């Protein structure tokens, strides 16, 4: 069973903060990644960091959904619910 998305927001905030050396207090769930200084290359870096941290595979097609912390948490919840080798469509 997938944990509620709210449970992943704090974890995603930590990964974003650690990966991009940002103050966690500044990483609000509704702040866009662009506002946090994360560009398209940064989104790829974030995707890789999440894959390593959680041991999951996130399809690159999901990268366009990386708009803010909450949406990243949504994608992470889906990835954790499907497992490493399954692909959700």
C-alpha positions, 0 to 999 in steps of 0.5 A, a space after each residue: 500500500 502506498 503511503 499518503 502523499 503528505 508522508 512523502 512531502 517531508 522526505 522529498 523536502 529533505 532530498 531537495 534540501 540535501 541535493 541542492 544545499 538549500 535551507 529546508 525551511 525555504 523549501 515549501 511544498 507549493 514552491 515551484 522547483 524553478 523558484 528554488 533555482 532547480 532547472 531542467 538539469 536539476 530535475 534530472 539530478 533530483 530524479 536520480 537522487 530520489 531513485 538512489 535514496 529510495 531504490 526505485 526507478 522513476 520513468 523519465 516521462 514523469 519528469 514533466 510532472 516535477 513542478 513543485 515538492 508536492 508533485 514530486 511527492 506524488 510521482 515518488 508515491 506512484 514509484 514506491 507503489 509500483 516497485 522497481 521493475 514495474 511501470 505504471 501507465 
